[in-house]
Amino acid sequence: MPDSAAPGTGAEVDIVDFTDRGERQETHHVHQIVKPDAEWKQELAPEEFAVTREAGTERAFTGRYWNNHEAGLYRCACCGTALFRSTEKFDSGTGWPSFWAPAAEENVRTQKDDSFFMERIEVLCTKCDAHLGHLFPDGPRPTGLRYCISVQKADALALGGSHFMLPNRPRLSRTPSD
């Protein structure tokens, strides 16, 4: 698992740390991790690279965590930053893990995505700019938001445990339904 405390060389950002139990800790002012694609390719599995660095996605209902109901903390596969907690996860019926809020607003960022001839909101890791999925305005209360996240983009750490549950390596496709 990548070290979420690893230093970067990019722009300065605020990142919130979490314990392995999902408890919010301090906010740290850090530098973004910036690496050339060749370095990311050496560190990530091909499927992880395709999703996180090239904005791909796996097919719906094929990932390990779309139907996972275990308590856990979902961390970025590229940098280890805590992104989502199982306490904010819900069944959206889409076939991808869906959350109504991130673990900390500081740890994810959004930007406009005009791919596939439609306008969407892309969700990225604040620390390393890994593509995480998309944000939709059709989630449950209290936010009304649905963060639709691909499993290739996040490792999950069982709360209270010390082992990482690594995602499957399903066939990838680039579809507009991420």
C-alpha positions in Angstrom: 0.0 0.0 0.0 1.4 3.4 -0.8 2.5 5.7 2.0 0.0 8.5 2.5 2.6 10.5 4.3 5.1 10.4 1.4 6.2 13.8 0.3 5.4 15.3 -3.1 6.8 18.0 -5.2 3.6 19.6 -6.7 1.3 22.3 -5.5 0.5 22.6 -1.8 -2.8 21.0 -0.6 -4.5 20.2 2.6 -5.0 16.4 3.4 -6.8 15.0 6.4 -5.3 11.9 7.9 -7.4 9.0 9.2 -6.6 6.1 11.5 -7.1 2.6 10.2 -10.3 2.6 12.2 -11.6 5.4 10.1 -11.2 8.1 12.8 -10.5 11.6 11.5 -7.1 12.9 12.6 -5.1 16.1 11.8 -5.1 18.1 8.7 -1.7 18.4 7.1 -0.5 20.9 4.5 1.5 18.8 2.0 2.7 18.9 -1.6 0.8 17.0 -4.3 2.5 13.9 -5.7 3.5 14.5 -9.3 5.1 11.7 -11.3 5.6 11.0 -15.0 3.4 8.3 -16.5 6.4 6.0 -16.8 6.9 6.0 -13.1 3.2 5.4 -12.4 3.3 2.5 -14.8 6.1 0.9 -12.8 4.2 1.3 -9.5 0.6 0.3 -10.6 -0.9 -2.8 -12.1 -2.0 -2.2 -15.7 -5.7 -2.0 -14.8 -4.9 0.4 -11.9 -2.9 2.6 -14.3 -5.7 2.6 -16.9 -8.3 3.7 -14.3 -6.3 6.1 -12.1 -4.1 7.8 -14.7 -6.1 7.4 -17.9 -9.6 7.9 -16.4 -10.9 4.4 -17.4 -13.4 2.3 -15.5 -14.2 -1.4 -15.0 -17.5 -2.8 -16.1 -20.5 -2.5 -13.7 -21.0 -5.3 -11.2 -17.6 -6.8 -11.8 -15.5 -5.1 -9.0 -14.8 -6.6 -5.6 -16.3 -3.8 -3.6 -19.5 -2.9 -5.5 -21.5 -5.2 -3.2 -19.2 -5.1 -0.1 -20.9 -4.3 3.2 -17.9 -4.7 5.5 -16.7 -1.8 7.6 -13.7 -0.2 5.9 -11.7 2.8 4.9 -11.1 3.2 1.2 -7.7 4.6 0.3 -6.2 5.8 -3.0 -4.4 3.0 -4.8 -1.8 5.5 -6.0 -0.9 7.4 -2.8 -2.7 5.9 0.2 -4.8 8.9 1.0 -8.0 8.1 2.9 -10.9 8.8 0.4 -14.1 7.2 1.5 -15.5 5.3 4.5 -18.0 2.4 4.6 -20.2 4.5 6.9 -21.0 6.8 3.9 -21.4 3.9 1.4 -24.8 3.0 0.0 -26.3 0.7 -2.6 -27.0 2.8 -5.6 -27.9 -0.1 -7.9 -25.3 1.0 -10.4 -22.8 -1.8 -9.9 -20.0 0.5 -8.6 -19.3 1.4 -5.0 -21.2 4.6 -4.2 -20.8 7.0 -1.3 -22.9 10.0 -0.3 -19.8 11.9 1.0 -16.0 11.5 1.0 -14.1 10.7 4.3 -12.9 14.4 4.2 -13.8 17.0 1.6 -10.1 18.0 1.6 -9.0 14.6 0.3 -11.0 14.7 -2.9 -11.5 17.3 -5.6 -13.7 17.7 -8.6 -13.4 19.0 -12.1 -15.6 19.3 -15.2 -15.5 16.2 -17.5 -16.7 16.7 -21.1 -15.7 13.2 -22.3 -18.2 11.0 -24.2 -20.0 14.0 -25.5 -21.7 14.7 -22.1 -20.9 17.0 -19.2 -20.1 15.2 -15.9 -18.2 16.0 -12.7 -15.0 14.0 -12.3 -13.8 13.0 -8.8 -10.0 13.0 -8.2 -7.6 12.4 -5.3 -6.4 15.7 -4.1 -2.9 14.4 -3.2 -2.0 12.7 -6.5 -4.8 13.6 -9.0 -5.8 9.9 -9.5 -9.1 9.6 -11.3 -11.6 8.1 -8.8 -14.9 8.2 -10.7 -17.7 10.7 -11.1 -20.1 12.7 -8.9 -23.8 12.8 -9.5 -26.7 14.8 -7.9 -28.9 11.7 -7.3 -27.6 10.3 -4.0 -29.4 9.9 -0.7 -29.7 12.3 2.2 -28.1 14.1 3.8 -26.1 15.3 0.8 -28.1 14.2 -2.2 -24.8 13.3 -3.8 -23.5 10.0 -5.3 -19.8 9.6 -5.6 -19.6 6.7 -8.1 -16.1 5.2 -7.5 -14.3 2.5 -9.4 -12.8 -0.3 -7.3 -9.5 -0.2 -9.3 -9.1 3.3 -7.9 -9.2 2.5 -4.2 -7.8 -0.2 -1.9 -10.0 -0.9 1.1 -8.6 -1.4 4.6 -10.8 -3.3 7.0 -11.5 -1.1 10.0 -9.8 -2.4 13.1 -7.7 -4.8 10.9 -4.3 -4.6 9.5 -4.6 -6.3 6.1 -5.4 -4.6 2.9 -8.1 -6.1 0.7 -6.8 -5.6 -2.8 -9.3 -5.2 -5.7 -10.0 -7.8 -8.4 -8.4 -7.1 -11.8 -11.6 -7.1 -13.9 -11.6 -6.3 -17.6 -11.7 -2.6 -18.2 -13.9 -0.6 -20.5 -14.3 3.0 -21.1 -18.0 3.7 -20.8 -19.9 6.9 -20.1 -21.9 5.2 -17.3 -19.0 5.3 -14.7 
